Amino acid sequence: MRSALILAALLASAAGAKTIHVGPGGQPHETLQTALIEAQPGDTVHIAAGRYALADGLSLDVDGVTVKGDGPGATILDFTGQKGEGEGLLITSDNVVVRDLAIENAAGNGVKSKGSDGIALVNLRVEWTSGPKATNGAYGLYPVSSKNVLIDRSVVKGASDAGIYVGQSTNIIVRNSRAEQNVAGIEIENSYDADVKDNVATNNAGGILVFDLPDLPQQGGRNVRLINNKVLANNHVNFAAPGNIVAGVPSGTGIMVMANDNVEVTRNEVTGNNGNAVMIVAYTQAFTDKAYNPLPRNVRVVNNRFSGNGTAPAFKGGKEIAAAVGGTVPPVMWDGITRYNIPGGGEQAATGGIASDAPGITLNLGVQGTPASAAQPAPLPQTVAISTRPDIKLPAELEARSR
């Protein structure tokens, strides 16, 4: 209903829609922020080619606005001198498109949307130009608590958490994008109904992560597909700040699925990752959230292309496990955790299994919290299982403005 009302308002205002032009020079923050405040539904804020040195973050809370540059190599929002630790651009409105520009050296996150219904981030570059460092911003592109999310044709480099991150959101497409030199390249966390397809994740510590964590307003992550991505040589040192959940992602991880339900990994090229091509694990830490399920369930790894992975696993116990199975970790590894203890209650078992048509092992760890040193590696049965879930669809008007 909310999306329909927004679309009706946009159609009603289409005749009066205007383009607000902003050029370099003068006081760039004041000029840009004024344009974002004064924009009306249906308007376009056009940021002309140039470098805009910004000491403060920008925000947009008007529905139906397009923010458009002249290309990510031409329109550059430079936050090198940013005060505080906020976003480069924060969006809290609906049906917004941000496209064709770059954000450099944000003190916090590059572009964040929070609570948006309809957010498209298209042909963007978010980069920390001094290279990977723990002091860089956490996330490059960061929709959270949002619905109808599109990330398309974008590049993120140097994020100290995840380059492209979608969290606690629903109905998501991440496509045609590139993530490199981040701790995690692409991460889908505590989200429902996502297609991650035709992307490149390379030279991160971990290529693509699908996580679900406790103690968050939305949990029970499910229905995620990783399709036709290139996950190449994700062997960068993990430079996350200590205590961050991704600080525990072993360097050399191609794809990691943790505590999610109904995840399909299909038609991907996973090559040259020193550790696991695909790692499927339970949440590893103790938790007190009684509603949380820490186990991966119904995970299918089907019709992928694997080569040159698993030669130098960096996860705890990895060298020993590799030695036990011939020196190289096979393409798919499941921790074999099938049970967990409900805080204050009894034991709960997994409700769905792990399926792969590629060689794999299970570590047979049994109960959540069992250390990897207790592993009893055994072959993972090879099976084929293909999802029939239809592709994610976004509102037609949002797709049209994103072309």
TITORDREN-523117 format. One record per residue (C-alpha): x, y, z; residue number from 1. Coordinates in pm, whole numbers, plus 50000, padded with zeros to 5 digits. Layout:
X, Y, Z, NUM
...
***
This chain:
50000, 50000, 50000, 1
50279, 50242, 50091, 2
50456, 50183, 49757, 3
50128, 50238, 49569, 4
50069, 50569, 49746, 5
50422, 50685, 49668, 6
50383, 50591, 49302, 7
50051, 50775, 49282, 8
50210, 51086, 49432, 9
50496, 51068, 49186, 10
50263, 51035, 48890, 11
50059, 51329, 49014, 12
50369, 51546, 49042, 13
50536, 51433, 48718, 14
50421, 51736, 48523, 15
50590, 51966, 48773, 16
50908, 51761, 48817, 17
51227, 51959, 48770, 18
51602, 51913, 48758, 19
51808, 52096, 49017, 20
52161, 52152, 48883, 21
52456, 52173, 49122, 22
52808, 52255, 49008, 23
53150, 52256, 49178, 24
53292, 52557, 49357, 25
53162, 52785, 49630, 26
53047, 52607, 49945, 27
52979, 52255, 49818, 28
52822, 52107, 50130, 29
52575, 52391, 50172, 30
52487, 52389, 49803, 31
52438, 52012, 49781, 32
52248, 51980, 50109, 33
52018, 52268, 50015, 34
51938, 52098, 49684, 35
51854, 51773, 49866, 36
51630, 51958, 50114, 37
51448, 52160, 49850, 38
51390, 51873, 49607, 39
51030, 51757, 49564, 40
50899, 51411, 49473, 41
50982, 51341, 49109, 42
51276, 51586, 49097, 43
51630, 51508, 48990, 44
51928, 51659, 49168, 45
52201, 51669, 48903, 46
52555, 51699, 49039, 47
52781, 51813, 48757, 48
53128, 51675, 48692, 49
53390, 51793, 48940, 50
53542, 51717, 49276, 51
53337, 51832, 49577, 52
53540, 51854, 49900, 53
53293, 51790, 50182, 54
53361, 51825, 50555, 55
53018, 51690, 50658, 56
52785, 51415, 50545, 57
52479, 51467, 50325, 58
52122, 51347, 50386, 59
51803, 51301, 50187, 60
51457, 51251, 50338, 61
51234, 51338, 50039, 62
51053, 51055, 49857, 63
51086, 50995, 49486, 64
51410, 51186, 49420, 65
51686, 51091, 49177, 66
52040, 51202, 49265, 67
52250, 51183, 48951, 68
52611, 51265, 48865, 69
52797, 51261, 48535, 70
52967, 50929, 48603, 71
53172, 50774, 48885, 72
53494, 50899, 48727, 73
53363, 51252, 48680, 74
53139, 51351, 48973, 75
53336, 51285, 49291, 76
53210, 51358, 49642, 77
53532, 51372, 49842, 78
53491, 51320, 50217, 79
53861, 51309, 50302, 80
53811, 51603, 50538, 81
53483, 51478, 50686, 82
53423, 51551, 51053, 83
53268, 51286, 51273, 84
53200, 50929, 51166, 85
52870, 50955, 50980, 86
52771, 50847, 50634, 87
52879, 51017, 50316, 88
52513, 51012, 50207, 89
52226, 50900, 50433, 90
51885, 50828, 50277, 91
51576, 50785, 50493, 92
51308, 50829, 50224, 93
51138, 50599, 49974, 94
51167, 50538, 49601, 95
51510, 50701, 49569, 96
51771, 50646, 49297, 97
52136, 50746, 49347, 98
52349, 50697, 49039, 99
52652, 50788, 48829, 100
52885, 50934, 49091, 101
53168, 50846, 49329, 102
53209, 50876, 49703, 103
53564, 50877, 49834, 104
53704, 50841, 50186, 105
53383, 50868, 50388, 106
53459, 50877, 50761, 107
53181, 50625, 50819, 108
52979, 50440, 50556, 109
52967, 50548, 50194, 110
52593, 50546, 50107, 111
52340, 50424, 50364, 112
51966, 50387, 50332, 113
51763, 50322, 50645, 114
51398, 50225, 50643, 115
51358, 50294, 50270, 116
51095, 50126, 50054, 117
51253, 50143, 49709, 118
51624, 50228, 49699, 119
51843, 50192, 49390, 120
52221, 50249, 49398, 121
52340, 50240, 49038, 122
52675, 50295, 48868, 123
52844, 50417, 49185, 124
53203, 50398, 49301, 125
53275, 50400, 49673, 126
53644, 50392, 49755, 127
53891, 50454, 50034, 128
54178, 50573, 49822, 129
54462, 50507, 50070, 130
54394, 50135, 50043, 131
54258, 49880, 50290, 132
54284, 49993, 50654, 133
54095, 49917, 50976, 134
54024, 50290, 51012, 135
53832, 50305, 50683, 136
53454, 50326, 50692, 137
53273, 50001, 50765, 138
53041, 49972, 50463, 139
53052, 50108, 50110, 140
52692, 50060, 49995, 141
52473, 49996, 50299, 142
52094, 49952, 50271, 143
51953, 49846, 50606, 144
51597, 49785, 50725, 145
51487, 49854, 50370, 146
51258, 49695, 50112, 147
51287, 49669, 49733, 148
51663, 49720, 49717, 149
51868, 49737, 49397, 150
52247, 49764, 49376, 151
52365, 49760, 49015, 152
52686, 49830, 48817, 153
52874, 49961, 49121, 154
53228, 49925, 49256, 155
53343, 49934, 49619, 156
53704, 49922, 49740, 157
53858, 49935, 50086, 158
53565, 49893, 50329, 159
53676, 49772, 50672, 160
53365, 49552, 50705, 161
53173, 49481, 50384, 162
53197, 49659, 50052, 163
52838, 49588, 49948, 164
52617, 49509, 50248, 165
52241, 49462, 50269, 166
52109, 49401, 50619, 167
51768, 49333, 50775, 168
51602, 49401, 50440, 169
51357, 49231, 50205, 170
51331, 49186, 49828, 171
51686, 49255, 49717, 172
51886, 49243, 49394, 173
52265, 49292, 49388, 174
52393, 49259, 49032, 175
52668, 49351, 48785, 176
52888, 49497, 49060, 177
53245, 49458, 49177, 178
53384, 49440, 49531, 179
53757, 49425, 49594, 180
54006, 49496, 49873, 181
53732, 49489, 50139, 182
53716, 49259, 50440, 183
53398, 49109, 50295, 184
53318, 49175, 49933, 185
52940, 49131, 49936, 186
52733, 49048, 50243, 187
52363, 48969, 50282, 188
52278, 48969, 50653, 189
51951, 48894, 50835, 190
51761, 48951, 50512, 191
51482, 48781, 50319, 192
51448, 48715, 49946, 193
51770, 48820, 49774, 194
51927, 48751, 49434, 195
52302, 48821, 49418, 196
52400, 48767, 49056, 197
52659, 48849, 48790, 198
52899, 49019, 49034, 199
53275, 48999, 49082, 200
53422, 48959, 49432, 201
53801, 48953, 49425, 202
54096, 49023, 49656, 203
53879, 49056, 49967, 204
53938, 48850, 50281, 205
53603, 48681, 50209, 206
53424, 48704, 49876, 207
53048, 48667, 49940, 208
52890, 48615, 50283, 209
52532, 48518, 50372, 210
52495, 48563, 50748, 211
52225, 48566, 51013, 212
52304, 48705, 51359, 213
52119, 48711, 51693, 214
51982, 49009, 51884, 215
51871, 49210, 51580, 216
51519, 49340, 51504, 217
51498, 49119, 51192, 218
51645, 48770, 51197, 219
51579, 48433, 51040, 220
51766, 48516, 50717, 221
51631, 48310, 50428, 222
51570, 48271, 50056, 223
51903, 48393, 49920, 224
52047, 48292, 49583, 225
52405, 48346, 49466, 226
52395, 48312, 49087, 227
52665, 48341, 48820, 228
52912, 48540, 49029, 229
53290, 48536, 48991, 230
53453, 48479, 49329, 231
53823, 48507, 49256, 232
54134, 48496, 49477, 233
53984, 48640, 49795, 234
54309, 48608, 49986, 235
54355, 48958, 50124, 236
54456, 48983, 50487, 237
54154, 49041, 50712, 238
54194, 49401, 50830, 239
53868, 49436, 51027, 240
53885, 49599, 51368, 241
53901, 49345, 51654, 242
53559, 49248, 51786, 243
53382, 49297, 51455, 244
53192, 48983, 51346, 245
53373, 48981, 51009, 246
53707, 48985, 51190, 247
53643, 48611, 51227, 248
53614, 48549, 50852, 249
53927, 48356, 50750, 250
54131, 48510, 50471, 251
54096, 48291, 50163, 252
53721, 48231, 50197, 253
53530, 48233, 49870, 254
53166, 48200, 49981, 255
53048, 48163, 50341, 256
52693, 48076, 50449, 257
52625, 48106, 50821, 258
52296, 48033, 51001, 259
52069, 48094, 50703, 260
51774, 47899, 50564, 261
51709, 47816, 50199, 262
52026, 47938, 50031, 263
52124, 47836, 49679, 264
52476, 47873, 49537, 265
52461, 47805, 49165, 266
52649, 47870, 48839, 267
52927, 48063, 49014, 268
53295, 48059, 48920, 269
53495, 48018, 49242, 270
53868, 48019, 49172, 271
54200, 48072, 49348, 272
54075, 48118, 49705, 273
54333, 47979, 49948, 274
54069, 47849, 50186, 275
53721, 47712, 50130, 276
53547, 47775, 49802, 277
53217, 47735, 49991, 278
53207, 47723, 50373, 279
52873, 47638, 50539, 280
52872, 47691, 50914, 281
52668, 47752, 51225, 282
52705, 48075, 51420, 283
53014, 48013, 51627, 284
52963, 48225, 51938, 285
52751, 48182, 52250, 286
52415, 48365, 52239, 287
52124, 48441, 52468, 288
51851, 48516, 52211, 289
51592, 48239, 52253, 290
51436, 48311, 51913, 291
51763, 48268, 51723, 292
51849, 47961, 51518, 293
52228, 47942, 51469, 294
52225, 47655, 51217, 295
52245, 47664, 50837, 296
51947, 47484, 50683, 297
51845, 47386, 50330, 298
52166, 47503, 50163, 299
52220, 47384, 49804, 300
52549, 47412, 49611, 301
52476, 47321, 49250, 302
52633, 47359, 48904, 303
52930, 47574, 49005, 304
53282, 47585, 48859, 305
53558, 47536, 49117, 306
53935, 47545, 49061, 307
54250, 47622, 49258, 308
54083, 47658, 49598, 309
54166, 47511, 49938, 310
54544, 47491, 49915, 311
54624, 47703, 50224, 312
54319, 47723, 50456, 313
54358, 47988, 50727, 314
54063, 47892, 50946, 315
54137, 47738, 51286, 316
54230, 47375, 51238, 317
54235, 47418, 50862, 318
54585, 47282, 50802, 319
54508, 46972, 51004, 320
54178, 46915, 50827, 321
54342, 46963, 50487, 322
54613, 46713, 50579, 323
54348, 46461, 50689, 324
54175, 46476, 50350, 325
54479, 46470, 50122, 326
54635, 46815, 50159, 327
54368, 47033, 49995, 328
54029, 47124, 50135, 329
53762, 47019, 49882, 330
53531, 47281, 49727, 331
53247, 47250, 49981, 332
53295, 47226, 50357, 333
53012, 47200, 50612, 334
53090, 47211, 50981, 335
52841, 46929, 51034, 336
52668, 47106, 51323, 337
52313, 46976, 51341, 338
52203, 47066, 51694, 339
52212, 47361, 51931, 340
52107, 47441, 52286, 341
51824, 47690, 52323, 342
51922, 47943, 52592, 343
51744, 47840, 52910, 344
51580, 47545, 52733, 345
51651, 47214, 52565, 346
51829, 47100, 52255, 347
51702, 47178, 51903, 348
51795, 46991, 51586, 349
51832, 47123, 51230, 350
51524, 47102, 51008, 351
51691, 47088, 50667, 352
52009, 46949, 50522, 353
52306, 47051, 50308, 354
52320, 46941, 49944, 355
52606, 46966, 49697, 356
52687, 46817, 49358, 357
53058, 46904, 49408, 358
53311, 46718, 49624, 359
53280, 46820, 49988, 360
53337, 46723, 50347, 361
53143, 46745, 50669, 362
53339, 46802, 50989, 363
53073, 46623, 51197, 364
53101, 46868, 51486, 365
52752, 46788, 51607, 366
52652, 47052, 51863, 367
52689, 47429, 51812, 368
52992, 47558, 51997, 369
53206, 47248, 51940, 370
53560, 47356, 51845, 371
53707, 47271, 51504, 372
53975, 47069, 51680, 373
53708, 46804, 51742, 374
53644, 46759, 51368, 375
53594, 46412, 51226, 376
53605, 46481, 50852, 377
53398, 46262, 50626, 378
53282, 46293, 50264, 379
52971, 46501, 50206, 380
52726, 46304, 49990, 381
52706, 46451, 49639, 382
52351, 46529, 49534, 383
52178, 46766, 49292, 384
51896, 46995, 49403, 385
51780, 47297, 49205, 386
51550, 47568, 49338, 387
51236, 47662, 49152, 388
51198, 47999, 49325, 389
51118, 48278, 49073, 390
51358, 48567, 49025, 391
51324, 48867, 49255, 392
51119, 49145, 49096, 393
51138, 49512, 49190, 394
50876, 49783, 49125, 395
50874, 49862, 48751, 396
50907, 50238, 48808, 397
51222, 50190, 49019, 398
51376, 49960, 48758, 399
51295, 50208, 48481, 400
51470, 50495, 48659, 401
51773, 50272, 48717, 402
51844, 50183, 48354, 403
***
